[in-house]
Amino acid sequence: MLKQKINKAFTLIEILVVIIIIIIFVFIAWPNITHWATDREVKKEVYSLVEYIKKKKAETVSGKYAMTRIWISDKPASGKSKDWQMSNEEWNRQMANGQLSKRLCPNPKSQYTNTGSSDTFEWSSKVTSSRKHLCIDKESMISTDMEDQNGIPGKTWLIICSTKNTGPNYSKLCYWNRDKLDYRYVIQINTGLKINVYKYNLKKDKWILQ
């Protein structure tokens, strides 16, 4: 008696069931995957800037410069961000005559010795931010243009958003206390250059310290 051969091939119905399961999985999981990927893009850019500031702080505190002023552009289309350095000699002169007594950022066009630095920071096309400057001297951070952000204690420095849900329309700008949008981060810099990063949680409507 001949043994029957077992047909191990998939039937058409079984293939269709597998395809339907895959489609359902993708439909449910895809929004979460894209949300995670977008947030990861913005977070990567935020911490790249944090590391850049730490690097400039280390250079200044070590005595390489007496002061560094950083200006952050809001997006690549607005041009590259810039930084300027002040020599120890110029810093001592300004301290002696009281120009730095109020701890304000000096005018970069006339009082810095290096205005053509190539070591600058630039956002990728995936994010946008507010335009801000920051001054670092060998003692601490000098006063800069800080903002109030609802839900975050104290003054904050810079807000960063994803370009996927922010701008260029005026109704969706990446700015303080405007639209409650996902993929937003805020950098807070305190005296002494202690850096805090906050992330906005849309579901909880809350800024969360990272």
C-alpha positions as a Markdown table, in Angstrom:
| # | Residue | x | y | z |
|---|---|---|---|---|
| 1 | Met | 0.0 | 0.0 | 0.0 |
| 2 | Leu | 1.4 | 3.3 | -1.1 |
| 3 | Lys | 1.8 | 5.9 | 1.6 |
| 4 | Gln | 0.0 | 9.2 | 0.9 |
| 5 | Lys | 2.3 | 12.1 | 0.5 |
| 6 | Ile | 1.6 | 15.0 | 3.0 |
| 7 | Asn | 1.1 | 18.3 | 1.2 |
| 8 | Lys | 3.2 | 20.7 | 3.2 |
| 9 | Ala | 2.5 | 23.7 | 1.0 |
| 10 | Phe | 0.5 | 26.7 | 2.3 |
| 11 | Thr | -3.1 | 26.9 | 1.0 |
| 12 | Leu | -4.3 | 30.2 | -0.5 |
| 13 | Ile | -6.5 | 30.8 | 2.5 |
| 14 | Glu | -3.6 | 30.4 | 4.9 |
| 15 | Ile | -1.5 | 32.9 | 2.9 |
| 16 | Leu | -4.4 | 35.4 | 2.9 |
| 17 | Val | -4.8 | 35.0 | 6.7 |
| 18 | Val | -1.1 | 35.7 | 7.2 |
| 19 | Ile | -1.2 | 38.8 | 5.0 |
| 20 | Ile | -4.3 | 40.1 | 6.9 |
| 21 | Ile | -2.5 | 39.7 | 10.2 |
| 22 | Ile | 0.5 | 41.6 | 8.9 |
| 23 | Ile | -1.6 | 44.4 | 7.6 |
| 24 | Ile | -3.5 | 44.7 | 11.0 |
| 25 | Phe | -0.1 | 44.7 | 12.9 |
| 26 | Val | 1.3 | 47.4 | 10.6 |
| 27 | Phe | -1.9 | 49.5 | 10.9 |
| 28 | Ile | -1.7 | 49.4 | 14.7 |
| 29 | Ala | 2.1 | 49.6 | 15.2 |
| 30 | Trp | 3.0 | 52.1 | 12.5 |
| 31 | Pro | 1.9 | 55.3 | 14.3 |
| 32 | Asn | 3.9 | 54.2 | 17.3 |
| 33 | Ile | 6.9 | 53.5 | 15.2 |
| 34 | Thr | 6.8 | 56.9 | 13.4 |
| 35 | His | 6.2 | 58.7 | 16.7 |
| 36 | Trp | 9.2 | 57.0 | 18.3 |
| 37 | Ala | 11.4 | 57.8 | 15.2 |
| 38 | Thr | 10.4 | 61.4 | 15.0 |
| 39 | Asp | 11.0 | 62.0 | 18.7 |
| 40 | Arg | 14.3 | 60.2 | 18.5 |
| 41 | Glu | 15.4 | 62.6 | 15.6 |
| 42 | Val | 14.6 | 65.7 | 17.7 |
| 43 | Lys | 16.1 | 64.2 | 20.9 |
| 44 | Lys | 19.4 | 63.5 | 19.0 |
| 45 | Glu | 19.6 | 67.1 | 17.8 |
| 46 | Val | 18.9 | 68.5 | 21.3 |
| 47 | Tyr | 21.7 | 66.5 | 22.9 |
| 48 | Ser | 24.1 | 67.3 | 20.1 |
| 49 | Leu | 23.6 | 71.0 | 21.1 |
| 50 | Val | 24.0 | 70.1 | 24.8 |
| 51 | Glu | 27.4 | 68.5 | 24.0 |
| 52 | Tyr | 28.4 | 71.4 | 21.9 |
| 53 | Ile | 27.7 | 73.8 | 24.8 |
| 54 | Lys | 29.6 | 71.6 | 27.2 |
| 55 | Lys | 32.6 | 71.6 | 24.8 |
| 56 | Lys | 32.6 | 75.4 | 24.6 |
| 57 | Lys | 32.3 | 75.6 | 28.3 |
| 58 | Ala | 35.3 | 73.3 | 28.8 |
| 59 | Glu | 37.4 | 75.3 | 26.3 |
| 60 | Thr | 36.5 | 78.6 | 28.1 |
| 61 | Val | 37.0 | 77.4 | 31.7 |
| 62 | Ser | 40.4 | 75.8 | 30.7 |
| 63 | Gly | 41.6 | 79.3 | 29.8 |
| 64 | Lys | 41.7 | 78.8 | 26.0 |
| 65 | Tyr | 39.4 | 81.8 | 25.8 |
| 66 | Ala | 38.1 | 84.2 | 28.4 |
| 67 | Met | 34.7 | 84.2 | 26.9 |
| 68 | Thr | 32.6 | 82.5 | 24.2 |
| 69 | Arg | 29.4 | 83.8 | 22.8 |
| 70 | Ile | 27.1 | 81.3 | 20.9 |
| 71 | Trp | 24.3 | 82.3 | 18.6 |
| 72 | Ile | 21.9 | 79.5 | 17.6 |
| 73 | Ser | 20.0 | 79.8 | 14.3 |
| 74 | Asp | 16.4 | 78.6 | 14.2 |
| 75 | Lys | 16.9 | 76.5 | 11.1 |
| 76 | Pro | 19.4 | 75.7 | 8.3 |
| 77 | Ala | 17.6 | 78.1 | 5.9 |
| 78 | Ser | 18.4 | 81.0 | 8.2 |
| 79 | Gly | 22.1 | 80.3 | 8.0 |
| 80 | Lys | 24.6 | 78.6 | 10.2 |
| 81 | Ser | 24.8 | 79.3 | 14.0 |
| 82 | Lys | 27.8 | 81.4 | 15.0 |
| 83 | Asp | 30.2 | 81.7 | 17.9 |
| 84 | Trp | 32.8 | 84.3 | 18.9 |
| 85 | Gln | 35.7 | 84.2 | 21.4 |
| 86 | Met | 37.2 | 86.9 | 23.5 |
| 87 | Ser | 40.8 | 86.9 | 24.5 |
| 88 | Asn | 41.9 | 86.9 | 28.2 |
| 89 | Glu | 43.6 | 90.3 | 27.6 |
| 90 | Glu | 40.3 | 91.9 | 26.3 |
| 91 | Trp | 38.3 | 90.3 | 29.1 |
| 92 | Asn | 40.7 | 91.7 | 31.7 |
| 93 | Arg | 40.4 | 95.1 | 30.1 |
| 94 | Gln | 36.6 | 95.1 | 30.1 |
| 95 | Met | 36.5 | 93.8 | 33.7 |
| 96 | Ala | 38.8 | 96.6 | 34.8 |
| 97 | Asn | 36.8 | 99.4 | 33.3 |
| 98 | Gly | 33.4 | 98.0 | 34.4 |
| 99 | Gln | 32.1 | 96.9 | 31.0 |
| 100 | Leu | 31.3 | 93.4 | 32.2 |
| 101 | Ser | 30.1 | 94.5 | 35.7 |
| 102 | Lys | 26.4 | 93.8 | 34.8 |
| 103 | Arg | 27.2 | 90.4 | 33.4 |
| 104 | Leu | 25.8 | 91.1 | 30.0 |
| 105 | Cys | 26.9 | 89.7 | 26.7 |
| 106 | Pro | 29.2 | 92.2 | 24.9 |
| 107 | Asn | 28.6 | 93.2 | 21.3 |
| 108 | Pro | 30.3 | 90.4 | 19.2 |
| 109 | Lys | 31.1 | 92.7 | 16.3 |
| 110 | Ser | 33.4 | 95.0 | 18.2 |
| 111 | Gln | 34.7 | 93.3 | 21.4 |
| 112 | Tyr | 35.6 | 89.8 | 20.3 |
| 113 | Thr | 39.0 | 88.8 | 19.0 |
| 114 | Asn | 37.8 | 85.8 | 17.0 |
| 115 | Thr | 34.7 | 86.4 | 14.9 |
| 116 | Gly | 35.3 | 83.8 | 12.2 |
| 117 | Ser | 35.3 | 80.6 | 14.1 |
| 118 | Ser | 34.5 | 77.5 | 11.9 |
| 119 | Asp | 33.6 | 75.4 | 15.0 |
| 120 | Thr | 29.9 | 76.2 | 14.9 |
| 121 | Phe | 26.7 | 74.3 | 15.5 |
| 122 | Glu | 24.0 | 73.6 | 12.9 |
| 123 | Trp | 20.6 | 72.0 | 13.1 |
| 124 | Ser | 19.6 | 69.3 | 10.6 |
| 125 | Ser | 16.6 | 69.9 | 8.4 |
| 126 | Lys | 14.5 | 67.8 | 10.8 |
| 127 | Val | 14.2 | 70.3 | 13.6 |
| 128 | Thr | 13.6 | 74.0 | 14.2 |
| 129 | Ser | 14.1 | 76.2 | 17.2 |
| 130 | Ser | 13.9 | 79.6 | 18.7 |
| 131 | Arg | 16.8 | 82.0 | 17.9 |
| 132 | Lys | 19.0 | 82.5 | 21.0 |
| 133 | His | 22.4 | 83.5 | 22.1 |
| 134 | Leu | 24.5 | 82.3 | 25.1 |
| 135 | Cys | 27.6 | 83.8 | 26.7 |
| 136 | Ile | 30.1 | 81.7 | 28.6 |
| 137 | Asp | 33.0 | 83.2 | 30.5 |
| 138 | Lys | 35.7 | 81.6 | 32.7 |
| 139 | Glu | 33.7 | 82.2 | 35.9 |
| 140 | Ser | 30.1 | 81.3 | 34.9 |
| 141 | Met | 27.4 | 82.0 | 32.4 |
| 142 | Ile | 26.7 | 85.7 | 31.7 |
| 143 | Ser | 23.1 | 86.9 | 31.5 |
| 144 | Thr | 21.4 | 86.0 | 28.3 |
| 145 | Asp | 17.9 | 86.2 | 26.8 |
| 146 | Met | 15.9 | 83.7 | 28.8 |
| 147 | Glu | 12.1 | 83.0 | 28.5 |
| 148 | Asp | 9.3 | 81.8 | 30.7 |
| 149 | Gln | 7.7 | 78.5 | 29.6 |
| 150 | Asn | 4.5 | 77.5 | 31.3 |
| 151 | Gly | 5.0 | 74.3 | 33.3 |
| 152 | Ile | 8.8 | 74.7 | 33.8 |
| 153 | Pro | 10.1 | 76.3 | 36.9 |
| 154 | Gly | 12.5 | 79.2 | 36.4 |
| 155 | Lys | 13.7 | 80.7 | 33.2 |
| 156 | Thr | 14.5 | 78.6 | 30.1 |
| 157 | Trp | 16.8 | 79.2 | 27.2 |
| 158 | Leu | 15.9 | 77.4 | 24.0 |
| 159 | Ile | 12.9 | 75.5 | 22.6 |
| 160 | Ile | 13.4 | 72.9 | 19.9 |
| 161 | Cys | 10.6 | 71.3 | 17.7 |
| 162 | Ser | 10.2 | 68.8 | 14.9 |
| 163 | Thr | 9.7 | 70.2 | 11.4 |
| 164 | Lys | 7.1 | 67.5 | 10.9 |
| 165 | Asn | 4.4 | 69.3 | 12.9 |
| 166 | Thr | 5.9 | 72.8 | 13.2 |
| 167 | Gly | 5.9 | 75.6 | 10.7 |
| 168 | Pro | 6.4 | 77.2 | 8.3 |
| 169 | Asn | 2.8 | 78.5 | 8.8 |
| 170 | Tyr | 2.5 | 81.1 | 11.5 |
| 171 | Ser | -0.2 | 79.0 | 13.2 |
| 172 | Lys | 2.3 | 76.3 | 14.0 |
| 173 | Leu | 5.4 | 78.0 | 15.1 |
| 174 | Cys | 8.0 | 76.5 | 17.4 |
| 175 | Tyr | 7.7 | 79.1 | 20.1 |
| 176 | Trp | 7.1 | 79.6 | 23.8 |
| 177 | Asn | 3.6 | 79.0 | 25.2 |
| 178 | Arg | 1.9 | 78.6 | 21.8 |
| 179 | Asp | 0.5 | 75.4 | 20.4 |
| 180 | Lys | 0.5 | 72.2 | 22.4 |
| 181 | Leu | 2.4 | 70.1 | 20.0 |
| 182 | Asp | 4.3 | 66.8 | 20.3 |
| 183 | Tyr | 8.1 | 66.5 | 19.7 |
| 184 | Arg | 9.1 | 69.6 | 21.6 |
| 185 | Tyr | 12.1 | 70.0 | 23.9 |
| 186 | Val | 13.3 | 72.8 | 26.1 |
| 187 | Ile | 16.9 | 73.5 | 27.2 |
| 188 | Gln | 17.3 | 75.3 | 30.5 |
| 189 | Ile | 20.7 | 76.7 | 31.5 |
| 190 | Asn | 21.3 | 77.9 | 35.0 |
| 191 | Thr | 24.2 | 79.9 | 36.4 |
| 192 | Gly | 27.3 | 77.9 | 36.3 |
| 193 | Leu | 26.1 | 76.2 | 33.1 |
| 194 | Lys | 24.0 | 73.4 | 34.7 |
| 195 | Ile | 21.9 | 72.2 | 31.8 |
| 196 | Asn | 18.5 | 70.7 | 32.1 |
| 197 | Val | 16.5 | 69.2 | 29.3 |
| 198 | Tyr | 12.7 | 69.0 | 29.4 |
| 199 | Lys | 10.4 | 67.1 | 27.0 |
| 200 | Tyr | 6.7 | 67.9 | 26.4 |
| 201 | Asn | 4.3 | 65.0 | 27.0 |
| 202 | Leu | 1.2 | 65.7 | 24.9 |
| 203 | Lys | -1.0 | 63.1 | 26.6 |
| 204 | Lys | -0.2 | 64.4 | 30.1 |
| 205 | Asp | 0.0 | 68.1 | 28.9 |
| 206 | Lys | 3.2 | 68.3 | 31.0 |
| 207 | Trp | 6.9 | 69.2 | 30.6 |
| 208 | Ile | 9.0 | 66.3 | 32.0 |
| 209 | Leu | 12.6 | 66.7 | 33.1 |
| 210 | Gln | 14.8 | 64.2 | 31.3 |
